[in-house]
Amino acid sequence: MWFGATTTFANMNDDEPVKTGWTFGALPAVSYNTDLGFQYGGLVNLYYFGDGSSYPKYMHSLYAEISRYTKGSGVNRLFYDSEFLIPNIRLTADLSYFTEKALDFYGFNGYNAIYDAIWEDDDSENDEYLSRMFFRHERNMFRFTLDFQGQLAGRELRWIAGLGLMNNSIGPVDIDALNKGKDEEDKLPSLDEVPGLYDRYVDWGVISQDEKDGGKAHHFKLGVIYDSRDNEPNPMSGIWSEAVVFAAPGFMGNGDFAYSRVSLTHRQYFTIIENDLSFAYRLNYQGTLGGEVPFYMVPYMIYSFFHSSITDGLGGAKTVRGMLRNRVVGDRMVFGNFELRWKFYRTVLFNQNIYLALNSFMDAGQVVSNKKIDVPAGSEFYNYYTDGEESLHLTLGGGFRIAMNENFIVAVDYGKPLDKRDGGGGLYIGLNYLF
């Protein structure tokens, strides 16, 4: 559902309206998951274009999402972005609270951590079934971030500085809550009967007592960005590269877990057919510089700022599509996305600029330096972990986009891994191009 404000027409392209004033797009959030229940809620993104002189760049963007699953998981998020509130400074602010009743947890170091789908397949004839929640744990996360960008040289080279307050509350899956209202044959086994992988990692000491319940991750970010993109929501040409250091020092209240990490990202865009067909790729490295990173922050992806509420990886909607979320977690990780984008139809509908697009992609990721694990030989841990297995994880897929006024982009992607150890594929419905 889309709503607009005043429209004028650009001299450079008389058949496409230039937006002025306020416009917004809204979507319902409706889905169903056997264990989490029905999802309900919605999201809205408001854009302000002023007199239209900056279009398609907005002057202010405010995004809000509230959604719930009937058994407790939920998203509560406000996100603001503007280059005009503070002169010559881009400000992005995020205030979020996430409740995850069943967050994916597959262990550490990619393929070294054994994943077998049969352990969570509750088919009545499967005698190897453990639990649908075997690879899950609970997490509640509060996050508040402020990020600032300013020019270093010309319009393309910028600095970034940011401050973040985060608190993670971690625990086992609440089996009783998920079993509420289910028939006896559909209920999950209790943790006393079948402990989840997270619970076993705690028992084996892979996850320490100091970190098993979560904790704070108050931090600051510093970095540089080079950005020559011709259009931010879906560039047809240009480069967007950044180097960001993420530091969570002890003096900010992080207890025994003081550490720093670095993220290096290069994105590049090429026009194949003017205005219609482009190729884009993204390469990323994330790794620890020093200190001890608690297990719940190892999957946390670091960028200059987040458009999305999803910040975990590798795997899932925002990193390696089609692979299980958090399937690849290690001390140092790399991933890449390679994508063809085709805008095949344009029109003006209800006074809004609309285009439809298709995309095809290949995504890949790998741990390049393992998270250290110190477990004595002979431990049951090695029934679920083996050394020397990690290698490149690959997925293939495609998607569809509906874009309004170049900024509000409804996205549907489906990805399929090439190795069954990465899952059976994933369908993602959300907003925006991946990068």
N, C-alpha and C positions, 0 to 999 in steps of 0.2 A: 504494500500500500504506500503510495507516494503523494506528497502534497507540495505545492510550490507557491512562489510569491510572484512578484513582478517579472515580466519578461521583456527584453529588448532584443534586437538582432545585431550581430557583429557585422561590421563592414567587410571583414576578411572572409566571411562565410555566411552569405545571406540566408542560407537555408537551415542554419542551426541557431536556435535562440541562445542568448547569453543570459544567465540567471542573475538576478539581483535580489536583495533582501533575504528573507528566510525561506528555507525549504527543508523538508525532512522526509526520511523514509522509515517505515516501521514494519516489523515482521513478528508473527507469533512464534513462540518456541513450544512446539508440541511434538512429543515422541513417547515411546514406551520401551522399557527395559524390564525383563522378567524379574530381576532381583532388586532394581531400584524403584520400579513403579512407573507411573505416568509422569512425564515432564509437562509442565504448564508454565506460562508466563509470556514474556515478550521483550523486544528490544526496539529502541528508537535511536536514530542518529539525526541530529539537527545541524544544519549548515547555514552560515550567514555569509552572503557574498557582497554585502554593501551595495555600491552603485554598479557592480558588475565589472569594474575595471581589472580586477584580479582573476576573473573567471578563466579557466576552470578551477583555479586555486581558491579555496574558501578563506575567509578572514577568521572565522571561528567555527570549531566543530565540538559538539557535545554529544557524547554517546552514553546511553544508559541501558542496562539490562538487568532484569529481575526474572529469574526462573527457578523452579523447584521441581524436584521429584517427590512423589507422594510419600516415599520412605526416608526423606531427610536430606539428600544431596541438593545443592543449590548454588546459584551464581548471583551475586549482588555486586554490580559494578557501575562506577561513574568514571568517564574518561574525557578529558578536555585537551584540545590542541589548538594552538594559535601562534602565528607569527606577528600578530598585530596588537596584542594586549600590552606587551612591553616593547617599545621601539627597538628595532634591530636585534631582538631576542626571540627565539622560538621557545615557547613554554609548553610542556606536556605534563599533565597531572593525572594520576590514577589513584582511585580509592576503591578497594575491592575487598570482599569477604567471600570466600569459597568454602563450601562444605562438601567434602568428598567422602561418601560412605564406603566407596569401593575403588580406591585409587590403584592403578596397575603397579605391581611390583614383581619383577622377574629376576631379581638378583643383580649382580655386577659383572661387567666385562664381556658383554655381548654373548656370543655363542658359547663362551666358557660356562655361562650359567644355563643349565639345561632347561629347555621349555618343551613340554610334550602336551599337546592339546587334549590328549586322552585323559589326563588327570582332572580336567574340568568339564568333561563331557558326561552328563548325567543320564545318558541312555541306559535303560534298564538292563541291557545285556552287556554293559561295559563293566567288567570286574576290576578294572584298574582305576575307576573313578575315585577321586579323592573329595573334591568340592568345587563348586562353581566359583567359590571365593578363595581358592587356594593361592592364587597369584594376586591378592588384593590386601590392602590395609586401609584404615580410616585416616583422613587428614582434614583438619580445618585450618585455613590460611587467611590471615589478615595482612593486607598489603597497602601501603601508602607510598607513592613515589612522586618526586618532583624532578623533572629533567629540563635543563636549559641548554640552548645552542646559540652560538654567536659566531660572527665572521672572523676568520683569521687573515685570509688574503682573498680579495675579490669575493665573488658570490659563491664559489664552489668549495672552498676550503673552510671548515668550521671547527670550532671546539665544542665539546660537550662536557657538562658537569651535572651531576645528579645526586640526590639524597633519597634513601629509601628506608622505611620502617616496615619490618616483616616479623610475623610471629606464626610459627607452625605448631599445631597441636596434633600429635601422632598417636595412633593406637591400633589395636587389632580391630578387625571388622566386627560390628555389632550384629552378631548372628541372630540374636533374639528379635531385634527390630526388623531385620530382613525377612524373618520367618513369619512375622505377624500376618495373620489372615490367610496363610497358605494351607492347602491340603497337606496331610501328613506325608504323602508320597513326594511332594514337591519341596519339602523343607530341606534346608541346608544342614549338614552335620555340625554339631557343636565344635568349638575349638578344643574342648577336652578330647573329643573323639578324633578329630583331624585338625591339628594346628596348621595354620597357613604358613607360607614360605617366610613371610615377615616374622611371625612368631618363632619359627625355627631358627632364623638368623639371629634373633635375640638370645635364644637359648644357647646357641653355639658360640656366642660372643662375637660374631661377625658384625653385628650392630651392638654397640656398647650400651651399658645402662645409662650413660650420660646423654645419649642422643636418641634413645628409643622412643621417648615421649615427645620429641620435637624440641623446639626452642626458638630463640630470636635470631634474626639475620639482618640486623640493622647495618646499613652499608652506605658507601658513597661510590660514585662512578666518575671517572675522568677519561677523556678520549678525544680523538680527532676523526673528522668525517670529510670525505671528498665526495661531492654530489653534483653531477652534471646532467642529471635526468631531465628530459624535456617535459615530463608529466609525471607527477608523483603516484597517482593511483594505478596507472597502467602505462609505464614508460614505453616508448617506441625506440628510443636511443639514449645513450649516455651510460655513465658509471655511477655506482653508489657503493663506496667502500668505507669501512670504519675499523678503527682499533679502539677497544674499550677495556679499561681495567676496572674490575669490580673488587672492592676491598671491604671486608667486614672485620674491623679491628676490635681488640678486646675492650678498649676504652669506650666503645659505643654500647656496651652492655651485652656482648655476645658470649660471656662466660669463658669456658675453656676452648671455644672454637673460634679462634682468630685466624683469618686466612685471606688470601687474595687470589683472584682468577683473572684470566684475560680471554677476550673474544676478538677474533680477527675475521672480518666478513668482507667478501668482494662480490658485488653484483654487477652484471653488465647486460645491456639491452641492444639488440640489433634490429633494424627495420629490414624486412624482406620485401614486402609490398607496402608502399606508403599508406599510412593510416589504417591498414587492415591486418597485415600479417607481420609478426615479430618473433624473434627468438630471445629468450632470457635465461640466464643461469646465475646461480648463487653458490659460492663456496664458503665454508665456515670452519674455523678451528676454535675449540674451547678447551682451556686447560688450566690447571692449578699452577700458580707461581710460587706459593709458599703457604705454610701453615697447615692446619688440619680441617678439612671440609666435612661437616656432618653429613651423614648419608642422605638426609632429606634435601640437601642443597646441591648434591652432585648432579642430579638431572636438570637443575634450574638453568634455563637458557638465558644468555646475556646478550643484549643488543643495546643500541643507543636509546631506544624506547620501544614499547610494545603497543601495536594496534590491537592485539588479541588478548583475551583473558587467559589463554592457554600458554603456559610458560615452561612446561615440562617436555622432555625429549631424551634421547632421540626416539622417534616413532610417533605416529599419529598425525593429526591434522596440519600441524605447523612446521614439521621438520621432514620426516620420511613417511610420506603418505602411503597407507596400506599396511605398514608395519605396526605391530602392537605398540601402544604408547609406553614409553619408558623401557622398551626392550633393550636398548643399547645405552648402558650407563657405565662410565669409567672415569678415570682421573683426567685423561685427555682424549678428546673425541673430534672427529672430522665428519662433515656431511656436505652433500651437494645436491642441487636441484637443477634440472635441465628441462626447459619447457618451451613448446611452440604455442603461440596465442593468435587466434584468428577471429577478428570482428567481422562477422558475416552478414549482419543486418543492422540498419540504423533507421530510426524514425523519430517523430515527435508525437508523443501521446499524452493527452491531457496537459498540454503545455510544458511537458518535460522531455528533455533529450534522452532518448533510450538507445542503447545498442545491445545486441546479443552476440555472444562470443563462445567459441569452443577452445579447449586447450588439451594438449597431450603432454605427458611428462614421464621422465625417469628420475627417481630419487635414489640416493645412496648414502650410507653412513657406516662408521666403524670406530671402535675404540682403538686408539693408537698407543695408549699407555694405561695399564691396568690400575684400578683401585686396589691397593694392597690388602691382602686377606691373610691373616695369620691363624690358621686352624690346624691342630695336630693331625698328622696322617692317621687314617683309620676312623676318623670321625664320620658320622652319618652325613655330614655336610657334603661329602664327596659322592653321595648318591645323587646330588643335585648340581654338582659343579665338576668341571674337568678343565685342566689347563690345555692350552695350545689349539683351541678350536676357533678362536675369533678370526673372522675374515670379513670381507666386504658384504654388507647387507644391501640388496637391490630390490626396488619396486618399480612397477610400471602402471600407468593409469591415464585417465582423462577426466575432463570436467566441462562444465557449462557455466556461463556467466550471464546475468542480466544486470546492466548498469544504468543508473539514472544520473544524469548531469555529471558524468565522468567520475563521481566520487562515491555514491552509494551503490555498492556492487554486491549483489547476491551471488554466492558461490556454491557450486555443488561439485565435489571431486570424488572419484572412486579410484583407489589404488590397490594393487595386488602384489604381494611379495613373491619373489622367485624361489624362496626357500620356505618350506612349511614350518621351520623353526621360528619364523618371524610372524606366524599367524596366518589367517585365511583371507585377509583383505579388509578394507575399511571404506565406509561411505561417510562423507563429511558434508554437512550443510552449514554454511555460515556466511561471513562477509569478507569481501576483498580478495585480491590476488594474494598468493602466498608471499610474494616479495616484489 
